[in-house]
Amino acid sequence: MSATPDHAFLEHALAVAQRAADAAQAVIAPRWHAQDFSVVTKADATPVTEADREAEAAIKRVLHDAFPRHAYYGEEEGREGEGDFLWLIDPIDGTKAFVRGYPMFSTQIALMHRGELMLGVSAAPEYGERAWATRGGGAFLRGRDGATRAIRVAETAEFGPATAISTGNLKSLAASPSRWAAYADLVRRVGRIRGYGDFLHYHLLARGAIDLVIESDLNILDIAPLVVIVREAGGVFTDLDGADIGLDTRSALAGVPALHAQALAAFNP
């Protein structure tokens, strides 16, 4: 079995992941600006385009060149290979936004080692942001101005008028009377409820602009790099039961430490 990745390895892997995100952008941008693609509905009722498939292939070419013995798990092509290192790839997270012509989509690339998430890149070039992090190395964001800065979650201690919560899909949560009631109580206690969705509310959380994110219907490829980014920015990221994030994760509760703890207790009395 391979040793725990050290700082030098993670920095190298991060540089490769950044190049892979660039390769995806080179595929995605022309398609999006020209709206040049057809849309097919997959078995899970979600859309997929040529850009999704072409971007995933471009990402994997870059990663394969650097790490031919690693395993890969992509949104479009599934699992490939076995080993301690597993790359998690969602070439276009937010395909519905991509299809409808608004810029709330991103490329998500993460590296997992023996089930532990070690690094992540969340690239949303049409929105104008890219965030990244390595375990123990901090979280960073490059914005529209091209400047890179370290990011940190807010220091919010209590739910109140200044608190902001963002939600994603809540279908499963809404099916649980006790959890829906707990969510309603949080809504009554805060100043703002938003639904930024996909990559954006995790970027906002990591840079201190909102305080809590709640989602009850997702998969690991939607959030893998964002988990590392939020944690390295000082946030807490679990599922709604308080469990660690893994390949079978289906929900997310991410936030500043104090509010995450309070929300977790509310959802699991």
C-alpha positions in Angstrom: 0.0 0.0 0.0 1.2 3.5 -0.7 2.4 5.8 2.0 0.3 8.8 3.0 0.9 11.6 0.4 3.3 14.2 1.6 3.2 18.0 0.8 5.5 17.7 -2.2 3.3 15.0 -3.8 0.1 16.9 -3.1 1.5 20.1 -4.6 2.6 18.2 -7.7 -0.8 16.5 -8.0 -2.5 19.9 -7.5 -0.6 21.4 -10.4 -1.6 18.4 -12.6 -5.3 18.9 -11.6 -5.0 22.6 -12.4 -3.8 21.7 -15.9 -6.6 19.2 -16.3 -9.1 21.9 -15.4 -7.5 24.1 -18.0 -7.9 21.3 -20.6 -11.6 20.9 -19.7 -12.1 24.7 -20.1 -10.6 24.6 -23.6 -13.2 22.1 -24.5 -16.2 23.6 -22.7 -15.9 27.3 -23.4 -16.3 27.2 -27.2 -19.3 24.8 -26.9 -21.0 27.0 -24.3 -20.4 30.3 -26.0 -21.7 29.0 -29.4 -24.4 26.8 -27.7 -23.0 24.1 -30.0 -24.1 20.8 -28.5 -27.0 18.3 -28.4 -28.6 17.1 -25.2 -29.3 13.5 -24.2 -31.2 12.5 -21.1 -29.4 9.8 -19.1 -31.1 7.0 -17.2 -31.1 9.0 -14.0 -33.1 11.8 -15.8 -30.1 14.2 -15.9 -28.8 15.8 -19.1 -25.5 15.1 -20.8 -23.9 16.8 -23.8 -20.9 16.2 -26.0 -19.1 18.8 -23.9 -19.5 16.7 -20.8 -18.0 13.7 -22.5 -15.2 15.5 -24.3 -14.2 17.5 -21.2 -14.0 14.3 -19.1 -11.8 12.7 -21.7 -9.5 15.8 -21.8 -9.2 15.8 -18.0 -8.4 12.1 -17.9 -5.7 12.5 -20.6 -3.9 15.0 -18.5 -4.2 13.0 -15.3 -3.3 9.7 -17.0 -0.1 11.2 -18.4 1.0 12.1 -14.9 -0.4 9.2 -12.9 -0.9 6.2 -15.2 -1.3 3.8 -12.3 -4.0 5.8 -10.4 -7.7 4.9 -10.6 -10.4 7.2 -12.0 -14.1 7.8 -11.3 -15.8 10.1 -13.8 -19.3 11.3 -14.1 -19.6 10.1 -17.7 -17.3 7.1 -18.0 -17.6 5.6 -14.5 -14.8 3.7 -12.6 -11.5 2.7 -14.2 -8.7 1.0 -12.4 -8.0 0.1 -8.8 -5.5 1.4 -6.3 -5.0 3.6 -3.2 -5.3 6.8 -5.3 -8.7 7.6 -6.9 -9.4 10.7 -9.0 -13.0 11.9 -8.9 -14.1 13.9 -11.9 -17.2 15.8 -12.8 -16.4 17.6 -16.1 -19.5 19.8 -16.0 -21.2 20.0 -12.6 -24.3 22.0 -13.4 -25.1 20.6 -16.8 -28.6 22.0 -16.6 -27.2 25.5 -16.2 -24.7 24.9 -19.1 -27.6 23.7 -21.3 -29.7 26.7 -20.5 -26.9 29.2 -21.1 -26.2 30.6 -17.7 -22.7 30.4 -16.1 -23.5 28.4 -12.9 -21.5 25.4 -13.8 -18.0 24.2 -13.0 -15.4 21.5 -13.4 -14.8 19.4 -10.3 -11.6 17.4 -9.8 -10.5 15.8 -6.6 -8.0 13.2 -5.4 -8.9 10.6 -2.8 -6.3 8.4 -1.1 -7.6 5.3 0.7 -11.0 6.9 1.0 -9.7 10.3 2.3 -10.1 13.4 0.2 -6.7 15.0 -0.3 -7.0 17.8 -2.8 -9.6 19.5 -4.9 -10.0 22.0 -7.8 -13.3 23.7 -8.5 -13.1 25.7 -11.7 -16.0 27.9 -12.8 -14.4 30.0 -15.6 -17.6 31.4 -17.0 -18.7 32.6 -13.6 -15.1 33.9 -13.0 -13.8 31.9 -10.1 -11.5 29.0 -9.4 -11.0 27.6 -5.9 -8.6 24.9 -4.8 -7.1 23.3 -1.7 -4.8 20.5 -0.5 -5.1 18.8 2.8 -3.0 20.8 5.3 -2.1 23.4 2.6 -5.0 25.9 3.0 -7.7 27.0 0.6 -7.4 29.6 -2.2 -9.6 31.3 -4.7 -8.8 33.2 -7.9 -11.5 35.7 -8.9 -12.4 37.7 -11.9 -9.6 40.1 -11.3 -7.1 37.3 -11.7 -5.7 37.7 -8.1 -5.3 34.7 -5.9 -6.0 34.9 -2.2 -6.3 32.6 0.7 -9.8 32.2 1.9 -11.5 31.5 5.3 -15.0 30.9 6.5 -16.8 33.5 8.6 -16.7 33.4 12.4 -20.4 33.4 12.9 -21.4 31.9 16.3 -25.2 31.9 16.3 -28.1 31.9 14.0 -29.6 35.3 13.7 -30.6 38.2 11.4 -27.1 38.4 9.8 -26.8 34.7 9.1 -27.1 33.3 5.6 -28.0 29.8 4.6 -28.0 28.3 1.1 -29.7 25.1 0.0 -29.4 22.7 -2.9 -31.9 19.9 -3.6 -34.0 19.2 -0.6 -36.3 16.5 -1.9 -35.2 13.8 0.6 -35.1 16.2 3.5 -38.6 17.4 2.7 -39.8 13.8 2.9 -38.8 13.6 6.5 -41.3 15.4 8.7 -38.8 15.9 11.6 -36.0 17.2 9.4 -38.3 19.4 7.4 -39.6 20.9 10.7 -36.0 21.4 11.8 -35.2 23.1 8.6 -38.2 25.4 8.9 -37.0 26.4 12.4 -33.6 27.4 11.0 -35.4 29.4 8.3 -37.3 31.3 11.0 -34.1 32.1 12.9 -31.9 33.5 10.1 -31.8 36.7 8.0 -31.3 35.1 4.5 -32.2 31.9 2.8 -30.7 31.5 -0.7 -30.3 28.6 -3.2 -27.0 29.4 -4.9 -26.5 25.7 -5.7 -23.8 23.6 -7.2 -20.3 25.0 -6.7 -21.3 28.5 -5.8 -22.6 28.2 -2.3 -19.5 26.2 -1.3 -17.2 28.9 -2.7 -19.3 31.6 -0.9 -19.1 29.5 2.4 -15.3 29.0 2.0 -14.7 32.8 1.5 -16.9 33.9 4.4 -19.9 35.2 2.4 -22.5 32.7 3.8 -22.6 30.5 6.8 -24.3 27.2 6.1 -25.1 24.9 3.2 -27.7 22.2 3.3 -28.3 19.6 0.6 -30.1 16.2 0.8 -29.8 14.8 -2.7 -26.3 14.6 -4.4 -23.4 12.3 -5.0 -19.7 12.4 -4.2 -18.7 13.7 -7.6 -20.8 16.9 -7.0 -18.9 17.9 -3.9 -15.5 16.0 -3.6 -13.2 19.0 -4.3 -15.5 21.3 -2.4 -15.2 19.2 0.7 -11.4 19.8 0.8 -11.8 23.5 0.0 -14.4 24.1 2.7 -12.4 22.2 5.3 -9.1 23.9 4.5 -10.9 27.2 4.8 -11.8 26.3 8.4 -15.3 24.9 7.8 -16.9 21.6 8.8 -18.3 19.3 6.1 -20.2 16.1 6.8 -23.4 14.6 5.6 -26.7 15.4 7.3 -26.2 12.5 9.7 -22.8 13.8 10.7 -20.9 11.1 8.9 -17.7 11.8 7.0 -17.8 12.3 3.3 -17.1 9.2 1.2 -18.0 7.5 -2.1 -21.5 6.7 -0.9 -22.4 10.1 0.4 -25.9 11.4 -0.6 -26.3 14.6 1.5 -24.3 17.5 2.7 -24.1 19.8 5.7 -21.3 22.3 5.5 -20.8 25.4 7.5 -18.8 27.5 10.0 -18.0 25.3 13.0 -20.5 26.7 15.4 -23.5 26.7 13.1 -22.6 23.3 11.6 -22.8 21.8 15.2 -26.1 23.5 15.9 -27.7 22.5 12.6 -26.4 18.9 13.0 -28.0 18.7 16.4 -31.3 20.1 15.0 -31.4 17.5 12.2 -30.5 14.7 14.6 -32.3 15.3 17.9 
